[in-house]
């Protein structure tokens, strides 16, 4: 446990509690783990540590679900993942060069933008053109590096279309899993990935598994409109709470 010596009990408690709530939202909606977890962790850890720890958690939980995700995801995910590979490292480098207080503010604003994405009207199920897909992939990579949040560009791309809920959820989670892997690799390349962050991420895995299971069970009892409203309210509350702590 020496690797955890750099964390206080308060930091560990915040990470575990937030991880459980964020995983419940993930199980219910297919996204929300990083959007909820990073802003709160960034109040207890440095922004870079919060992003990399969340990437570890997202990679571990997504890896356990990989066979199902590969079966159910839309093929557009591979274009987005390819662009994430190209743009994540610059995003993380930008985060490392940004003053911590400013980075925390920007991360909270990114989380708040996810709330706006939930309010977009549902579009036709046809896949968007290459320009929209390309911009989504590039933005996803930059936000993966800078904020550990691939969700804000990806959510409207999939949730905003009238496609089956399971296809949208699996597509998003598959992108988040690969984005987490790429984010960790970028952290290693920049010399910012530490073993204690990997251990903290592994420590969060059991509570994330429990939260995801509870969220999936709840998913079967809510309508599309209900889960959009519920997730939107939770995302807005998390982002506003993160913003409030900065002032």
Secondary structure, DSSP 8 states (H G I E B T S, - for coil): -GGGGGS-HHHHHHHHHHHHHHHHHHHHHS--HHHHHHHHHHHHS-HHHHHHHHHHHHHHHHHHTHHHHHHHS-TTHHHHHHHHHHHHHHHHHHHHHS-HHHHHHHHHHHHHHHHHHHTS--B-SS---HHHHHHHHHHHHHHHHHHS--HHHHHHHHTTBSS-HHHHHHHHHHHHHHHHHHHHHHHHHTT---HHHHHHHHHHHHHHHHHHHHHHHHHTTS-HHHHHHHHHHHHHHHHHHHHHHT-
